[in-house]
Amino acid sequence: MEHLHHFGLAEDPFRSDAGDKFDVELPSQQDALARLDRGVRQGRGLVVVVGGVGAGKTRVARRLYDGLEEEQFEAGMMVVLRREVGAEWLLARIARQLGVERAEADREAVIRQIYDRLAIIHEDGRRAVLIIDDAHGLANADTLSELCGLVKLEYEERRLATVVLVGGPPLDAAIGADPLVSHHVEVRVPFAPLARDEAIAYLAARVEAAGGSAEIWLSGASAALHELAEGAPGRLNALADNALYEAWLARRPQVTRADVERAHADLGWGAREQGVHLARRATPISAERTDPIAFDVSGVSDPELDAVFEPRPRRSEADPELTAAPPERMLAERARIGLDAPEAPPKSDDVDDLFMELLDD
């Protein structure tokens, strides 16, 4: 691109799909990853990651997923793309994520399917970990309550699953508004904005990795980038890229504060502060679909997404013994915690929620 060459850049330093050479190790993200990894390896039930747009939550969540050894964990990662996801839909999706070929339509039946799969994973000597990105789509009382029930499922007095919710302020607010849900959050990792020095170092590292010099940013431009991007790496990338283009249009050898401010105005990030509500640009998939959807980025549940990530092989697929009918011990455990009651089967219209019976109030 001509404007990149103008600044001595051999590559685009701010691409969203940039390779490993542009991967900048930020101390704040390393700290967040360490806290998440600790929570998962200690077998915590509900882990929550919260932060603003572009804070780097998804990057850290993917690194967490990639770092979970297959010998110890049955890990899956999915991204919720709709604003709100219902509890029944989510349960069916989780069942598919865990390897259930056909999730039952009945809520209590699909809970049993989930439990059986979790118990099989446990008997295989591993722990199930489900990472849900953009989890603010789950920010309603019913869905969060179901997730609390899921992380309380036990087999041989051991919890069976860790759920990691990654989302923005709406998720944090919904959890905080429900004392029962907030009580079950065992690890919470908030993402703070980058400090100014950290943001400047981040921008310099990206530019230098592309063959350029950090001197393309005048001091006023660097300050404006940090301020207007609110210290969020994702926003820094977009704003810096647009500011470079503005400076090139003006035929300037360096980026000024005015270039950053013009780029920020064109991006429209400040429109809400001025009381202007901009219509969201609908993608083809959101325009055509009205049901809640999620992308299973571990490549397990959706054939249409196999190209996104290489699927992680399941032991249950390789070992037929692990796909057999639930053994007597498993059936006994199911009955013990109330998932099976042959003499008095649970009714769909019972007042008490099946999952809620499992919670430690």
N, C-alpha and C positions, 0 to 999 in steps of 0.2 A: 504494500500500500504506500502511495506517494507520501502521505502525511507522516507515516512512520519513518520512512527513509530520511525525511527532512530533519528528524531529530536523531539520526544515526542509529535507528533501531532496526535490527535485522529481522525481528519477529514482533508479533503483537504481544506485549507484556501483560495485557489485561483481559485476555480471552478467558471466558468462563470455563472452557475445557482445556486450559493450558496444561502442559505436561509436568512431570516431576521436577524439571529444572527450574520451574517457576514456583515451586512449593516452598513457602517461607514458614519456617518454624517460629511461631509466635508464642512467647512465654505464657500468655493467658490461655491459649488453646491447649498447650501442653499440660497446663495445670488442670484444665477441665477434663481432658482425656484421662489423666491419672486418677481423678476422682471418680469418673465413670467406671473405669476399669476396676478400681477397687470395689465399688459397689456390686458389680456383676460377679466378680470372683469370690466375693464373700457371700454370694447367694441371696442378696437383698431382693425383696419382692418388687416394689414399685420405685423406679428411679425416674426423676424428672429433670429435663434440661430446658431451661427457659432463656430467651433472649430476643432482641429486636431483629428486624429484617436485615439480612446481610451480616449478622454477627459472627457467622462461621459455625453455627450449630450443626448443619448438615455435614460439613467437612469432618468435624470431630466425630459425629455419629458413624460415618462411614469408616473412619479409621478404627473406631472401636469394633465395628463389625468385622473388618479385615483382620484384626488382631486376635480374634477368638478362635482358638485351636479347635479343629474338627474333632480331635480325640476327646475333648472335654465338653464341648458345647454343640448343641443343635441350634444354630443361630439363623435368624431371618430378619430381613429389613424391608419395610414397606413404607410408602409415602401416600398419605391421604390428600387427594386433590380437591375434594369438595369442602364446602364450608361446614357442613354438619353431617355426621355419620351416625346412624341409629345403632342401638346396642345389638339387635338381632342380626343386622347385616354384618357388624364387626365380628360377632362370634363365628358366623359361617366363614368369614374370611380367615380368621385365625385357625379354624379347623383345617381349611385348605392349606394354609401356610405350614401346618404341622404334618401334612402328608395325608390327610383324610381325602380320599378320592371323591366322595360324594357327601357333602355336608347335609345333615338332616334339616328339614324345614322346621320341625318342632324345636323350640328353644331348649327344653330340658334334654332332648335327645342329642342335640349337638354339643351340649355341655358334657354329656357322657363320652361322646366321641373325642372331645378335647382331652378329657381326663385320661382315657385309655391311651391316647398317643403320648401324653406326658409321662404316664407310668412306664410305657415301653422305653422311652428315652432314658428315664431314670434307671431302669434295670440294665440298660446298656452302659451305665456308668457315666452318663453325661447329664448336662443341665440345659433346659430349653431357655433361650434368650430371644425375645421378640422386641425389635427396635422399631418404633413407629414415628416417622418423621412428619412434620407439619401436623402434629397431633392436636393443634387447636381446633381441628375439625371434629374432635371428640369431646369438645368442651360443653357437654351437657350432663346433667346429673345421672340419668339412666346409664349412659355409656360408661362414665367413670366408675359408677358403682359395680357394673359388670366386670370391669378390669380389676377392681379391688377384690372381687370374688375369685377371679382367675389366679391372682398371685397368692391367694390363701389356700389353694388346693394343695393337699399333702398326700404323700404315699410313704408308708413306713416312717411316719413322723418327720418327713423331710419335705420342705416346700419344693414344688416341681418346676416353677417358672419364674423368670425375671422379666418384667416388662419395663422397657425404657421409653418414656414419652418425651419427644423432642418438639417443642412448640414455642409460640410467641406469647405475648402478654395475655391474650384471651384464655389460654390454657392455664396460666398461672392464676388468673383471677377466678376461674371456675373451680380450681382445686381449693383455693383459699376460702371460697364461699361455702364449701361443704366440709364441715368439721370431720365427718367420717372419712372422707377421701383424703383430706390433708393429714389425718392421723396415720394413714398407711403409706405415706411418702417417707421412705427410709433414707434416700439420698436425693438431694436437690442441688443442681449445679447451675447457678446463674451466670450468664455471659455479660460481663461489663464491657463498655466501649473501650477501644484501644486508647491509651494515653497518646498525647501528641507526639512524643519522641518515638513511641512504638509505631505509630501510623507512618511517620516520616521514614523510619527505617524499613518498613514494609514496602512503601512505594519505591524507595531507592533499590531495594533488593530485586523487585520485579523488573525495573528498568535496566539495571545492570545485567540481569540474566538474559535480557534481550539484546545485549550488546551496546546499550546506551550509557549515559552518564546521569547521575542524580542531579547534576547541575542544571538540567533542563527545567527544574522547578525553581522559580524565584521564591524567596522566603514568604512573601505574601500569598503565593499560590499554595505552598505547602500548608500554611496555617488555614487557608480557606478550605482546602480539601479535607483536612481533619474536622473542621468545624461543621461544614455543610454535609459531609457524609456521616456525621455523628459517630465517628470512630468505628464504623462497621466495615470490615474488610470487603465484603461484597459490594457495598455502596462506593467504597473507595475505588474499586476497579472500574465501575461504570462511570463515575464522575471524572476520574483521571483520564480515561480513554476519550471522553467527550471534550474535556478541556484541551487535550493535545490537539484535537481536530480544530477547535476554535483558534488556537494559537497558530496553527498552520494556515488557516484561512486568512489570518491577519498578517501572514508572512513574518511572524516573530520567531527569533531563534530560541526563546525561552517562554515558558508558560507563566502568565501573570495572574494575579488575583481576579482581574476582570474576566479573563478567559474561564476561570473556574466558576465564577458567579453566573456568567452567561450560560454555561453548560448546565449548571444547577437549575436555572430558571427554565431552560428548555426541557429538562427531565420532568419538571412539574412536581418535584418532591415537596415544595413549599406551598402547594395549592391549598392543602387542608388548613394550614395556619392562617390563610387569608379567607377562609370560609368558602373556598371553591371546591366542589366535589366533582372530580373527574370520573367519567365512565370508565370502567375497567375494559381493557381490550380482551375480548373473549377469544380463546384459542379454538380451533376447529373441534377438538374433543369435548371441551366444555360447552360449546354451542349445540352440539348434537346430542349430548347425553344429559339426562335429567336424573339418573340414579347416582347415588354416591359411588365413587370409584377410587381405587387406590392402586399404586404401582408397587408390585412386590419386587424390589430391586435385588433381592437375592436370586432371582431368576427361577424360583421354584413353582409358584402357583399359576402364573399366567404365561401360556405359550407365546402370546404376542409380544412379551417383554424379554424373551430369551436373549435377544441381542444386546440388551442393556448391560447385564452383568453375566459372567459365567456362572451357571448354576452350581451350587455346592452339592456334591453327591450325598444322598442319604444312606445311612447304614441299613435302615430298614428295607431299602430297595435292594441292597446287595445281599442281605441276610434274610432268607425266607422265614427263619425261625422267629424273627422279630416282628413279623406281620401276622402271626398266628392269632387265634381267638384269645381273649383275655384269660389268663390262668386263674385258678381258684383263689390264689392269694390276692390278685388284683380285684377280683369280684368282691372279696371280703373287705378290702380297703374301700372300695366304692360304696358298699353298704354302710360301712362304719361312718363315713362322712356325709351320708345322706343322699348320694347320687343314685343309689338303688335301694328300693324298699319293696320287695316282692309282695308282702302282705298288704301294704297300703301305699300303692304307687303315688308319686306326687301328682297333683292336679294342676293344670295350666292356669286355673282361676284362683289358686290359693292366694291368700293375702300376703303371706310372708314370701319374700323373694328367695329362690333357691340359693342364689349366690350369697345373699345377705345373711343367711343362716350360718355361713362359714366364717363371718367376720368376727374379730375380737373387739367388741365395742369397748 
